[in-house]
């Protein structure tokens, strides 16, 4: 059972590792204001640029990341139950190798529980702690990766022996009457004098797998959208008054929460565009420029996706107006007084893709204040935190 559950966790945790890495790359972690890990690893690990095509790419990545993490919760609980006797082994360490192995257990179990449950709380937008979620999640992931690889090296021979001797699926075909306990072995968690079984192995796998499927079903709607969003009971967006709708779709950060007041975005608002030249543009002047309409989803790290139709000015057109024909980097600043991601750095195709907009309207309507009026950034295949609202200044840096 430990080997079967480990196989399932191995698949899900591998998805978590790959999508987590890709999510961090999408944050552009080595660029100025985007450095969410506070001076984390350098270009050796994150030295390539995330894509802007297809537009749904980041949403797919985060959906897989979140759904795999949620699916892992019942399997992780079952795995801990199966190996529970190992936690009470006495003496706790009989050799240096034993100390290393049990240390790996502690790091793997601790980091996986921390990552899974802080991730679940992040989906619910509930932070009952004082540390930064992204930073803590990032560093805990490195602890988990090291412990996961170490555990894999230590336990792979055990798993291989179990599958070679018992088969992968053969024990799962046995009903309760044919279910026999594992023979006792000093190095395993099999009991010395087991009671008669009350559930078959396939019954246990069925219960655990069913629990995973139910949990995934209770959150997948936030990624699929449409009528399925109402089934996402583990994802509060669009259902809880704490996450209001504006213009028919979700808001993570309201104008009130960001301390946006009328004097910041009223008639005196001007967009500063800085490059080789400096411009100040009113909203009416922006609306008088060539307008472009693109279908771009808001795709957030919590795994929710919301497709909308945005209209505005191409960012690369604003670069040319500021005298920058070869833009390499765009520094975006919001007028919000304070808060996470009130500025962001966009590099390469994110700033020059023809779909990248300074959006002025959504679905044919003027932006609401909660959705970033008077202007916001909309970029395909990018984290929602890079789609800055209430933009006040764009600074272009040539290549």
Buried (B, 14 or more C-beta within 10 A) or exposed (E): BBBBBBBBBBBBBEBBBBBBBBBBBBBBBBBEBBBBBEEBBEEEEBEEBBBBEEBBBBBBBBBBBBBBBBBBBBBBBBBBEBBEEBEEBEEEBEEEEEEEBBEBBEBBBBBBBBBBEBBBBBBBBEEEEEEBBBBBBBBBBEBBBBBBEBBBEBBEEBBEEBBEEBEEEEBBEBEEEEBEEBEEEEEBBBEEEEEEBEEBBBBBBEEBBEBBEEBBBBBBBBBBBEEEBEBBEBBBBBBEEEBEEBBEBBBBBBBEEBEBEEEBBEEEBBBBBBBEEEBEBBBEEBBEBEBBBBEBBBBBBBBBBBBBEBBBBBBBBBBEBBBBEEBEBBBBBBBBEEEEBBBBBBBBBBBBBBBBBBBBBBEEEBBBBBBBBBBBBBBBBBBBBBBBBBBBBBBBBBE
